[in-house]
Amino acid sequence: MIAMKKYLYIVVTCIATMFTACNTDAVSDLNGTYSNIERYNYTQASVQPTTKLKKGIKSLNISFTDASNQTASISFACAEWVLQQNTYVVKTEATLDRDCAGTINGKQITEGTLDVNTQENATDTTYYINGLVKLADGTETVINYSGVLSFITGVDDPEASGYTFTIAEQPVSIMDYTTFTPINYPDVTKYIITVNDHNGKKVADFNIINGNNLAASALTGNYTVESNAHEANTIDAGYAYPEYSIFGGTFYTDANSATQYITAGTINIETATDGEGHTLFTFSGASLSTVDTNGTAGTAGTFKIPFATLNN
């Protein structure tokens, strides 16, 4: 019996020694692998002015500070004006949605990801930002922040809508049906603006009259719809004679995909510049007199074709 107890004691001692050795090895491995990690629990954060990037992306810039005055400056690229819940991938420069970039204590962040989560409260939003990143000197760093962040919602730059248009030029000439000879107006030009939707379908024609040799950007302004238009800042009226299957002139396509020929009213052309410096054109009109392909007349025609791109 005594011999059996001694045997069990030896077995238990061996097992305990084995577990102790394994545990020591594990701790040694952890210390070796993670000895270069720094950890920052940021307690304060301030939102810096937002920077517009191209194609509607914004750079949301945040400065962080911990209790020991260690700092970080991180920019999150986001399609919204308010930081969204997402995983943001570290890049040298944050230019695309869900990129991030920045420094910790002045050292560039070169690798890693940052997770952003939020909790909506009655009056504000609490942000939880954490992740493991690597710095330019090889240091691995754990980042943690929880707190309220307040962002200012700005105005997006206009973006191309998918509408495109072309411009064709013609001399202005009106037929005098008394003498059956054309009357030419050499001081003006007819600019035929043809608009297509994103599928390439023709949705509008605007036959505007203005000065000679004008660039597209110089055609902005208000145009009065007139029959036999021949003066600057007028636009040739549309017409529809369904009984003869004759249609033409200025028209737009309404929300029901019906062609509406404009017989009276005012049409406006205006421009805007997108974030990459491209000029976009918007065509609009309200309270227009119209006639459709069935000969039905209307007096409340309205349309707006926003941010169209010129096809040269």
C-alpha positions in Angstrom: 0.0 0.0 0.0 2.8 2.4 0.9 4.6 1.5 -2.3 1.4 2.2 -4.3 1.2 5.7 -2.6 4.8 6.5 -3.5 4.1 5.4 -7.1 1.1 7.7 -7.4 3.1 10.6 -5.9 5.8 10.2 -8.5 3.3 10.1 -11.3 1.5 13.3 -10.1 4.8 15.1 -9.6 5.9 14.3 -13.1 2.5 15.5 -14.6 2.7 18.8 -12.6 6.3 19.3 -13.7 5.3 18.8 -17.3 2.4 21.3 -17.1 4.7 23.8 -15.4 7.2 23.5 -18.2 4.5 23.9 -20.9 3.1 27.0 -19.2 6.6 28.6 -18.9 7.3 27.9 -22.6 4.0 29.5 -23.5 4.6 32.6 -21.5 8.1 32.8 -22.9 6.7 32.6 -26.4 4.2 35.3 -25.7 6.8 37.6 -24.2 9.0 37.1 -27.2 6.3 37.7 -29.8 4.6 40.7 -28.2 7.5 42.4 -26.5 7.5 45.2 -29.1 3.9 46.1 -28.7 2.9 49.5 -27.3 -0.7 50.2 -26.1 -2.5 53.5 -26.1 -5.8 54.1 -24.5 -6.8 57.5 -25.7 -9.0 59.5 -23.4 -9.5 62.6 -25.5 -10.3 63.2 -29.1 -11.0 66.3 -31.2 -12.5 66.4 -34.7 -10.4 68.6 -37.0 -11.8 70.3 -40.2 -13.0 67.8 -42.8 -11.1 67.7 -46.1 -12.9 67.0 -49.4 -11.3 64.4 -51.6 -12.3 63.4 -55.1 -15.6 61.7 -56.2 -17.5 62.5 -53.0 -15.0 61.0 -50.5 -14.2 63.0 -47.4 -11.2 62.9 -45.1 -12.5 62.9 -41.5 -9.5 64.0 -39.4 -9.2 63.3 -35.7 -6.6 64.1 -33.1 -6.2 61.7 -30.1 -4.5 62.2 -26.7 -4.0 59.8 -23.8 -3.5 60.5 -20.1 0.3 60.8 -20.6 -0.1 63.3 -23.4 0.8 60.7 -26.1 -0.8 61.8 -29.3 -2.1 60.4 -32.6 -3.5 62.0 -35.7 -5.6 59.8 -37.9 -7.6 60.5 -41.1 -10.5 58.3 -42.1 -11.6 58.4 -45.7 -15.4 58.1 -45.8 -18.2 58.7 -48.3 -20.3 60.4 -45.6 -19.7 63.6 -43.6 -20.0 61.5 -40.4 -17.6 58.7 -39.5 -19.3 55.3 -40.3 -19.1 51.9 -38.7 -16.5 50.0 -40.7 -13.1 48.4 -40.8 -10.6 51.0 -42.1 -7.4 49.7 -43.8 -4.2 51.6 -43.2 -2.7 53.3 -46.4 0.1 55.7 -46.9 -2.6 58.2 -47.9 -6.4 57.8 -47.2 -8.1 58.5 -50.6 -10.7 55.8 -51.0 -13.8 55.0 -48.9 -12.6 52.9 -45.8 -9.0 53.9 -46.1 -7.2 55.4 -43.1 -3.8 57.0 -42.5 -2.0 58.9 -39.9 0.7 59.1 -37.2 1.3 58.1 -33.6 3.6 60.4 -31.7 4.8 61.7 -35.1 5.6 58.2 -36.4 3.9 57.1 -39.6 1.4 54.3 -39.4 2.3 51.8 -42.2 0.1 48.7 -41.7 -2.9 47.4 -40.0 -6.7 48.1 -39.6 -8.9 50.2 -37.3 -12.4 49.1 -36.4 -15.0 51.8 -35.8 -18.2 51.0 -34.0 -20.9 53.3 -32.6 -23.6 53.5 -30.0 -26.4 55.9 -30.6 -27.5 57.9 -27.5 -30.4 60.3 -27.1 -28.2 63.4 -27.6 -25.0 62.1 -29.2 -23.0 59.2 -30.6 -20.3 57.3 -28.7 -17.5 56.0 -30.9 -15.4 52.9 -30.2 -12.2 52.9 -32.2 -9.6 50.1 -31.8 -7.1 48.2 -33.8 -3.5 46.9 -34.1 -1.2 48.8 -36.4 2.5 48.9 -37.2 4.6 52.1 -37.3 7.4 53.0 -39.7 10.0 52.0 -37.1 8.5 48.5 -36.8 6.7 49.1 -33.5 3.3 47.4 -33.2 0.7 49.5 -31.5 -2.7 48.8 -30.0 -5.1 51.7 -30.3 -8.2 52.2 -28.2 -10.6 55.1 -27.9 -14.2 55.4 -26.7 -16.0 58.7 -26.5 -18.2 61.2 -28.2 -17.2 62.6 -31.6 -19.1 65.4 -33.3 -18.8 65.9 -37.0 -20.0 68.9 -39.1 -22.1 68.0 -42.1 -21.0 70.0 -45.2 -22.1 70.2 -48.8 -20.9 67.7 -51.3 -19.4 68.8 -54.6 -21.7 68.0 -57.5 -21.1 64.7 -59.3 -21.9 63.7 -62.9 -25.4 62.3 -63.0 -24.8 60.0 -66.1 -26.6 62.4 -68.5 -24.5 63.4 -71.5 -25.0 65.9 -74.3 -23.6 67.0 -77.6 -23.7 70.4 -79.3 -24.2 70.9 -83.0 -24.1 74.3 -84.6 -26.2 75.7 -87.5 -26.7 79.1 -89.1 -29.9 80.9 -88.1 -32.2 81.3 -91.1 -36.0 81.9 -91.1 -38.2 81.3 -94.2 -40.2 84.4 -95.2 -43.4 82.8 -96.5 -44.4 86.1 -98.2 -41.5 86.1 -100.5 -40.6 82.4 -100.1 -37.0 83.4 -99.5 -34.9 82.7 -96.3 -33.9 85.5 -94.0 -30.4 84.9 -92.6 -29.1 86.2 -89.3 -25.3 86.1 -89.4 -24.7 87.6 -86.0 -26.1 84.6 -84.1 -25.8 80.8 -84.2 -28.2 78.0 -83.4 -26.7 75.6 -80.9 -28.6 72.3 -81.0 -28.1 70.6 -77.6 -29.0 66.9 -77.6 -29.2 65.2 -74.2 -28.9 61.4 -73.7 -29.6 59.4 -70.5 -27.1 57.0 -68.9 -28.4 54.3 -71.3 -27.7 56.4 -74.3 -31.4 57.2 -75.0 -32.2 60.6 -76.3 -34.3 62.5 -73.8 -34.1 66.2 -74.8 -33.3 68.6 -77.6 -32.7 72.4 -76.9 -32.4 74.6 -80.0 -30.9 77.7 -78.4 -29.9 80.9 -80.2 -26.9 82.9 -79.0 -23.7 84.7 -80.2 -21.3 83.1 -82.7 -18.4 80.8 -81.8 -19.3 80.4 -78.1 -17.9 77.6 -76.0 -20.3 75.4 -74.1 -19.6 77.1 -70.8 -20.7 80.5 -72.3 -24.1 79.2 -73.2 -25.5 79.5 -69.6 -28.5 81.7 -68.9 -32.2 82.0 -69.4 -33.7 81.3 -72.8 -37.2 82.4 -73.9 -39.0 79.9 -76.1 -40.2 81.5 -79.3 -41.4 80.3 -82.7 -38.9 81.2 -85.4 -36.4 82.2 -82.8 -33.6 84.3 -84.2 -32.3 86.6 -81.4 -29.7 85.8 -78.8 -31.0 84.2 -75.6 -34.1 82.7 -77.3 -34.8 79.1 -78.0 -36.6 77.6 -80.9 -40.1 76.3 -79.9 -41.1 72.7 -80.4 -44.1 71.6 -82.5 -46.2 68.6 -82.9 -48.7 67.8 -85.7 -49.7 64.2 -85.0 -52.3 64.2 -87.8 -49.4 64.6 -90.2 -46.8 62.7 -88.1 -44.7 65.9 -88.0 -42.7 66.6 -84.8 -39.7 68.7 -84.1 -37.9 71.5 -82.3 -37.2 71.8 -78.6 -38.5 69.0 -76.3 -37.9 67.1 -73.1 -39.0 63.7 -71.8 -41.3 63.8 -68.8 -41.5 61.4 -65.8 -43.8 59.1 -67.7 -41.3 58.9 -70.6 -43.6 61.0 -72.8 -42.1 63.5 -75.2 -43.2 67.0 -74.5 -42.5 69.6 -77.2 -42.1 73.1 -75.6 -44.2 75.8 -77.2 -43.7 78.6 -74.6 -41.8 79.4 -71.4 -38.3 79.9 -70.2 -35.5 77.3 -70.1 -32.4 77.8 -67.9 -28.9 76.4 -68.4 -26.4 76.6 -65.6 -23.1 75.1 -64.7 -21.3 73.7 -61.7 -17.8 72.3 -61.1 -17.2 68.9 -59.6 -14.4 67.9 -57.2 -12.0 67.2 -60.0 -12.6 70.5 -61.8 -15.0 69.2 -64.6 -17.8 71.4 -65.7 -21.3 69.9 -65.3 -24.4 71.3 -66.9 -28.0 71.5 -65.6 -31.0 72.1 -67.9 -34.3 73.0 -66.3 -37.7 74.6 -66.9 -41.0 75.2 -65.1 -44.5 76.3 -66.0 -43.9 75.4 -69.6 -46.5 75.3 -72.3 -46.2 71.9 -74.1 -47.8 69.6 -76.6 -47.2 65.9 -76.7 -47.2 63.4 -79.6 -51.0 63.0 -79.3 -51.5 66.7 -79.7 -52.5 67.2 -76.0 -51.5 70.6 -74.8 -50.3 71.5 -71.3 -49.3 74.6 -69.4 -47.5 73.2 -66.4 -44.6 71.4 -67.9 -41.6 70.9 -65.6 -38.2 69.2 -66.1 -34.7 69.2 -64.6 -31.7 67.4 -66.1 -28.9 67.7 -63.5 -25.2 67.6 -63.9 -24.9 66.5 -67.5 -21.5 66.0 -69.0 -20.5 67.4 -72.4 -19.3 64.7 -74.9 -16.7 66.5 -77.0 
